[in-house]
Amino acid sequence: MKKLMILSTVALAALSSLTVSARADDVLDEYNAYIGEDDLYNSNGERLREPWQIIRQDRANFHKYRIRQPGDESDSYFSSVDNRAAAERMVRSGTITREARRLLLNGDVMINVKVMEGDDGVYLKINVE
């Protein structure tokens, strides 16, 4: 009986420590955007081939160049050029399905982007609407 009590106490303590460290990540910002033809090419006219490049170009178009399509929403996070420059790392650390990646690269699609912050830093959750 004493062994069972000790075992129960140890198990409860272990479970409590897991609960404390497993906190939900925070949403820093969220926006919807239409990925159109203007978002698929960089300022030199080169076709973009990676999701992070298109996300970065879309936000530069929105904030810097004022190129906007119907459905584009504002965000505060990517108004910073430094944050746009970090898009590659944030996409690589984040989540995007293979299908969402394919659709994003083809354009003519609405996306939802959540800028998340967790224990390992800031990352993106990208979904196709």
N, C-alpha and C positions, 0 to 999 in steps of 0.2 A: 504494500500500500504506500509506504514511504517512497519507494522507487517511482511509482506511478505519479505521485504528487510532484516529485522533483522533475520528472520527464515532462509533465504538463506545464510546469512553471517555465522550463527551458523553451518548450515549444511556443508558449505564449509570448515570451520575451523575444524570440526570433521573429514571430509574426508581427509583433509591434514595431520592431526595427524596420521590417519591410514596408509597413504601412507608412511610416514616417518618411522614408526615403523615396517612396513612389508617389510623388506629387504630380498633379497635372501640369502640363506646360501652359504657358501664358500666351494668349493671342495679343500680339502687339499692334497689329493692323490687319485689315481685310478689305479687299476690293474685288470688283468684277471688271473685266475688260474684254472688249472685242478685239481679237487678233485679226487684223486686216492686212492687206497687201503692204502698206507702209511699214508695218511692224516686222515684216519678213526680210527686210534689207537694211543694211547699215548705212551710215551717212555717205560711204563711198560707192553705194549701189551694189555691194556684194551680198549674195544670198546667205542668210544666216542658217546654220545647220544644227544648232544645239538649243534646247529649251531655254537655258539660262541667257543665251544671246538674245532670244526673242523677247523674253521677260524684260531684260535690261533695255532693249530698244523701244519696246512699248512704253515703258515708264519714262525714258528720255523723251520720246515723242510727246507724251502727255505733259510732262513737267517743264522740259526745256524748250522744245520746238513748238508746243501748243498744237500738235497734230493729234486730233481726237476723232474717234468714230462714235456713232451712236452706241450706247451701252457702256462706254468707258466711264469708270468712276474714279474719283480722286482718292488718293491715299496720302498719308503724311510721311510714311517711312521712306519711300523711294523719291521723295522730293529732294533728298540729299544725294549729290553725285557720288559721295563715298559709299553710301548704302547701295546705289545702283551698281557700283564697281564690285561689290561683294556678292552680287547675284549668283555667280558661278558656284561659289562655296555654299551658298544657302540652298541652291537647288540640289547640289550633290549631297548635302546633309539632310535634305527633306524627303518628301514623298511625291511621286508622280507615277501613275501606272503606265505600262507600255502603250496601252491604247490612247491614253490622254497625251502622252508624248508624241505619238504619231499624228494625232489630230492637231495638236498645237503646232507642230512643224509644217503642216499643210496649210494652216491659217483658215480664215473664214469660220471662226469658232469663238464662242464665249467661254471665258475661263473665270474661275474663282481662285483667288490667291489669298492664303492666310500666312501672314508673317508671324512665326511662332518663336518663342524663346523657351529653351529648356536648359537642363544642366550642362549640355555640351555646346551651348551658344544659340545663335539665331539661325532659323532654317525656314524653308517654305513648304507649304502643303498646296499643291496645285491640282485642281479638279477641272474637268471640262464640263460645262453646263449643257 
